[in-house]
Structures are given as structure tokens and as C-alpha cells.
């Protein structure tokens, strides 16, 4: 008989039945709401992106008061609303008292949400 380090090569593998819990969509809606409620006070960074441009370091070093940078969006184009860098919605710039604001005109579908482009 051949020695096999304690393994019997002819033995059948052992299997064990497993039970899995219900899938997420079958869970009670109140449990899901309770999970969400835990995070409602988490602060998120919201940024409004009017447009972007690419330039060289040399041109950045030459910036002075009064310099105008041309952006990739036209006046009147919707601005992007980003939450933690991800595009969530688009809207138009409005004036609220002495401040700027954004009026949401469309929400980006979850499948289309992408992070902000990096340089």
C-alpha cells in the first residue's frame, strides 16, 4: 500500500447542506429604513462644477488677478452637482439673496454616475 500523507485518494469528498438567508429584496422595508437612518447625519462634500479646463504648469504659474480661464462649458449649460466627487445631478445656477445656488434640473441615474475626471 502506498503512503499518501494521511489522505485517502479513493475517498469521496464530503458535502454539507447549506441554508442561506433571504435575499435583500425580500427583507422588511422597515429594517432597510432603520439601516439608512443610521447614516442620515453623515456629512458629505457637495461641489458644483461650472466647467473644467486643461493647462500647463507654466500657465498656472503665470495666473494673476484678472486672468480669464476658458472652461469647457458654455454660458447657460447645466452645471454638475457632485457628491464626494461623483456626478449626482445637473442644474442651473441661481441667485439666492447674496449667494449663488443651484436649481436641480435632472438627477443622474445610478448606473451613469461617474467620479470626477482627474487631471
C-alpha positions as CSV (number, residue, x, y, z in Angstrom):
1,X,0.0,0.0,0.0
2,X,1.3,3.5,-0.9
3,X,1.7,6.1,1.8
4,X,-0.2,9.4,1.0
5,X,0.5,11.6,4.0
6,X,-2.8,10.6,5.7
7,X,-5.0,11.3,2.7
8,X,-7.2,8.6,1.2
9,X,-7.3,9.3,-2.5
10,X,-10.2,6.9,-3.1
11,X,-12.4,8.6,-0.5
12,X,-15.4,10.6,-1.8
13,X,-15.5,14.3,-0.9
14,X,-17.8,15.1,1.9
15,X,-20.5,17.7,1.3
16,X,-22.7,19.5,3.7
17,X,-26.1,21.2,3.0
18,X,-26.1,24.9,3.5
19,X,-29.0,27.2,4.2
20,X,-28.9,30.9,3.0
21,X,-30.9,33.7,4.3
22,X,-33.5,35.6,2.3
23,X,-32.2,38.0,-0.4
24,X,-32.2,41.7,0.2
25,X,-35.4,42.5,-1.8
26,X,-37.4,40.1,0.4
27,X,-36.4,41.9,3.6
28,X,-38.8,44.0,5.7
29,X,-38.8,47.6,4.4
30,X,-38.7,49.0,8.0
31,X,-35.4,47.2,8.6
32,X,-33.9,48.7,5.5
33,X,-35.1,52.2,6.6
34,X,-33.5,51.7,10.0
35,X,-30.2,50.9,8.4
36,X,-30.4,54.1,6.3
37,X,-31.4,56.2,9.3
38,X,-28.1,55.3,11.0
39,X,-26.2,57.3,8.3
40,X,-28.5,60.3,7.8
41,X,-26.2,62.7,9.8
42,X,-23.0,61.7,7.9
43,X,-21.7,64.9,6.3
44,X,-20.9,64.8,2.6
45,X,-18.9,67.2,0.4
46,X,-21.1,68.7,-2.3
47,X,-19.4,70.6,-5.1
48,X,-20.9,72.4,-8.1
49,X,-18.7,72.1,-11.2
50,X,-19.2,75.0,-13.6
51,X,-16.7,73.6,-16.1
52,X,-13.1,72.4,-16.4
53,X,-10.0,73.2,-18.5
54,X,-6.6,71.8,-19.0
55,X,-3.5,73.9,-18.8
56,X,0.2,73.6,-18.3
57,X,2.0,74.3,-15.0
58,X,3.8,77.2,-16.7
59,X,0.4,78.8,-17.5
60,X,-0.8,78.2,-13.9
61,X,2.3,79.9,-12.5
62,X,1.5,82.9,-14.8
63,X,-2.0,83.4,-13.3
64,X,-2.6,86.9,-12.0
65,X,-5.7,88.8,-10.8
66,X,-7.8,89.5,-13.9
67,X,-6.8,86.3,-15.8
68,X,-9.7,84.6,-17.5
69,X,-9.7,80.9,-18.0
70,X,-11.9,79.5,-20.7
71,X,-13.9,76.5,-19.5
72,X,-15.3,73.6,-21.5
73,X,-19.0,74.6,-20.9
74,X,-20.9,77.4,-22.5
75,X,-22.8,80.0,-20.6
76,X,-26.3,78.6,-19.9
77,X,-25.2,74.9,-20.0
78,X,-26.2,72.9,-16.9
79,X,-23.7,72.7,-14.1
80,X,-22.7,69.4,-12.5
81,X,-23.6,68.6,-8.8
82,X,-21.0,66.2,-7.4
83,X,-21.3,64.4,-4.0
84,X,-17.9,63.1,-2.8
85,X,-16.6,63.5,-6.4
86,X,-19.5,61.5,-8.0
87,X,-21.8,63.2,-10.5
88,X,-25.3,63.0,-8.9
89,X,-27.3,65.7,-10.7
90,X,-27.3,68.7,-13.1
91,X,-28.8,72.1,-12.6
92,X,-28.8,75.8,-13.3
93,X,-27.1,78.5,-11.3
94,X,-29.4,80.8,-9.4
95,X,-29.0,83.7,-7.1
96,X,-30.3,83.2,-3.5
97,X,-30.1,86.6,-1.7
98,X,-26.4,87.5,-1.9
99,X,-25.2,83.9,-2.6
100,X,-25.2,81.5,-5.5
101,X,-27.3,78.4,-5.5
102,X,-28.3,75.6,-7.9
103,X,-31.7,74.6,-9.1
104,X,-31.7,70.9,-9.8
105,X,-32.9,70.1,-13.3
106,X,-32.1,66.4,-13.6
107,X,-30.9,63.5,-11.5
108,X,-28.2,61.2,-12.9
109,X,-29.2,57.6,-12.9
110,X,-27.1,55.4,-10.6
111,X,-25.7,53.4,-13.5
112,X,-24.4,56.6,-15.1
113,X,-22.7,58.1,-12.0
114,X,-19.0,58.5,-12.5
115,X,-16.3,60.1,-10.4
116,X,-14.8,63.5,-11.4
117,X,-12.1,63.3,-14.0
118,X,-8.6,63.5,-12.7
119,X,-6.2,65.9,-14.4
